[in-house]
Amino acid sequence: QVQLVESGGGVVQPGRSLRLSCAASGFAFSTYVIHWVRQAPGKGLEWVSLISVDGRKKYYADSVKGRFTVSRDNSKNMFFLQMHSLRPDDTAVYYCSKGGDGYSDAFDIWGQGTMVTVSS
Amino acid sequence: QSLLTQTPSVSGTPGQRVTISCYGSYSNIGGNTVNWYQQLPGTAPKLLIYSINQRPSGVPGRFSGSKSGTSASLAISGLQSEDEAVYYCATWDDSLNGVVFGGGTKLTVL
């Protein structure tokens, strides 16, 4: 079964760090671009980051640049989002999603999401 | 404020045809393919249309996509109650070097 499963969400104080994980199964993980997308409560979708197939190229939304770092471990079919200096406006459900082999390809598989709440 | 503009809401009656539009610019829609996602209440988004007008396996033929210049459209014909959801357009932006989503359009089936 093709699926992505996120984990690592929770409640964290402003300024602290959190690492999200995304476990892939049922497809050749190492051959696809992987994205993180978030959705604040009651709001729309916001793209956060992508990592290339080989992990060498990483792109970030301006809102998280310099604070978030994306990485992948193709040997373990795992994908990570390290978040630092968290702010209340980072509160959202974070989804990992599978792209294609190109950056503009559609996200055809989505995880169920993991909730991150930044609050004191 | 998203770089892709969608009408916040649209409504229709069962059996009707509705169109959802997505307006962008030359740096995003104008030079790239467009994808559409459907998000049912309380669930993760689902890919509905990719590469402007292609349907993934399992998506009914009632859903179709198109693009003209710097705008794209999603059409839903034969509207059904289960189509009630929020629909998002998305594409790559060459200036931002990132993916951009529209603000979403909530479809209500009356």
Interface residues (C-beta under 8 A of the other chain):
Chain A: H35 V37 G44 L45 E46 W47 L50 Y59 Y60 A61 D62 Y95 Y103 S104 D105 A106 F107 D108 W110 G111 Q112 G113
Chain B: S2 N32 T33 N35 Y37 Q39 A44 P45 K46 L47 Y50 S51 P56 V86 Y88 A90 T91 W92 L96 N97 G98 V99 V100 F101 G102 G103 G104
